Amino acid sequence: MKDIIVENICKSFPKEHIQALDDINIEVEKGELFGLIGPDGAGKTTLFRILTTLLLADSGSAIVNGSDVVKDYKAIRRKVGYMPGKFSLYQDLSVEENLSFFATIFNTSIKENYDLIKDIYEHIEPFKNRRAGALSGGMKQKLALCCALIHRPEVLFLDEPTTGVDTVSRKEFWDMLKRLKMEGITIIVSTPYMDEANLCERIALMQKGKILSVNTPTHIKSSFPDPLFAIKTEHMIKLLADLRAIPEIKSVHSFGEYHHITLNEPSENELQLLHQTLANDKHEAIDIKKIEPEIEDCFIQLMSN
Amino acid sequence: MKQFMIFVKKEFKHVFRDSKTLLMLFGLPIVQIVLFGFALSNEIKSADVLICDHANNNYSHEIIHKISASKSFEVKRVTTDHSEIEEAFKQGSAKIAIVIPSDIEDQIFHSTHGSLQVISDASDPNTASTLTSYISNIIMDYKQTLNAGNSPPMQVVPEIRMLYNPTLKGATNFVPGVISLVLLLVCVLMTSVSIVKEKESGSMEILLVSPMNPFTVIISKAVPYFFLSLINLTVILIMSVVLLDMPLNGSIFLLYFESSILILCALSLGLLISNSTDSQQAAMLISLMGMLIPTMLLTGFLFPLENMPLPLQYFANILPSKWYFIIVKSIMIKGLGISAIYKETLILIGMTVLLLFISIRKFKIRLS
């Protein structure tokens, strides 16, 4: 069963001359952990706001948990959980006050659904009397997640929940999402971090209001068209310039420790030649190896098409 | 109902946990009452008087004594040099000068009318005319005590009674004005900021994606400020009765009832402003500029409305404070009941209903 169906959604902001969403089509299965991956300005938040009935699309239609986002907006507001990208709880209320406020707003109580948030709430319970504004970034996100979950929503929308959160808390956060998935909640999460894409069941890569690809992370990675090589020498900056000057190389991108390249006609011979050329350019400790593409490689490749 | 209660509780917490809001809510009214009650009054206290006494006898001394005994005057100097008068006016060391002729005694007893010169600095016309009328009163009074024994021939003396405010105290006019100003300002400002704050912080996004209906949000926003404003009103009333000797002749229940209507009216206006703006600054600016200036100028407590050009008089009719000002004066000073002010009351109720209706209609169920 499809829990979310997005068909031909377009949205522009004429005042800012931005086409935020351009003909978006997505389907999300019930109980799926679905990721929207893309940089800032890709249109992730706009799509979330349309799906949570906060914005009206210019054209196209969307159905969330069987309800139309325009006609049945009231029904959707009862059964979805939404965590905006910006921390939006009341900073001057304590952790516990925030939670019980949102529980009551949704006609429920902390007690009623405590089992759902127990694992998450335990992390912040020692600070339950602290004002939300005084919590650390990771704690704030956990509290916000608790508040979004307290009414046991059918669909959970998480807009960049891990942005600005430390690595340990990010990992914890994703573990929590996996556990929530087991409760049967459909989760849509957006993130600008490509490495988090692997933690989703299926992902949509977004860029400038368009969807580049929708599939499982494995499938997206395996559909990378060319063999990919990582290359490293002692002079990485000079290497980048030199690689770009070589006509046999199809693409070069800097990836931290290594540069990732693809070749026009990949073969053992070509690699040997490349090695030779770099040696002639006075590069030392040349290290070239074949690697499996990551989501980021795929994203860049799709983007440049 | 539970939703409503927790929302109201939350609003109270916002208010009590923010010292700035608290200060604005309770500091502002106190400062305004003190300012308007004591500092900014058109009563004249201790105006400097220069007396040029050419007579220097019992009668002139008596007159000088009477003047200096009045709270309105302070006799700066008694001189015999006429030229000092102009000098004093130029320096601004005297507001009014009195010249007592050398034959004052003769004039009083042997002529039908005696005269005494009063010179006033009319660069401020209001003060000048008020001071000269005070002086004339004192002289008239003195004349009557002199004539007490023998009845003078044929005289028409106007018997003046200043109804409701016999001592012409400024506070009597200002306090009702200040009450309406403070209630209006505080309510409009507080409520307009409170909704916009939720928009700015993003919590409005979460509230919208919840089963709460807009009506509940609006009403629960208004309730805390309604009660806080009633407390405010009580503080203002106590201060004005205790500190400023304001009379409270009418029914206190009626006063609270009418004030509740004004508060509701102001709250609705505040909600309307907050539904139409996106930032706290904009909301504050509109509330301050849009409320403070028209309320101050066109309510009638600083400048009489009757003296204004017709368009301004018509415009004043849409200000709730104008009607409330009339109501408060009628209740507190004249001690009138509801039958005398039902028209003003109905106008206020009408305004409130209209504003509340518009602000609920304007409440956005989506972003932008």
Interface residues (C-beta under 8 A of the other chain):
Chain A: R49 T52 T53 L54 L55 L56 Y73 K74 R77 R78 V80 Y82 P84 K86 F87 S88 L89 Y90 Q91 D92 L93 E97 S100 F101 F102 T104 I105 F106 N107 C147 A148
Chain B: K2 Q3 I6 F7 K10 K13 H14 R17 D18 S201 G202 S203 E205 I206 L207 L208 V209 S210 P211 M212 I365 R366 L367 S368
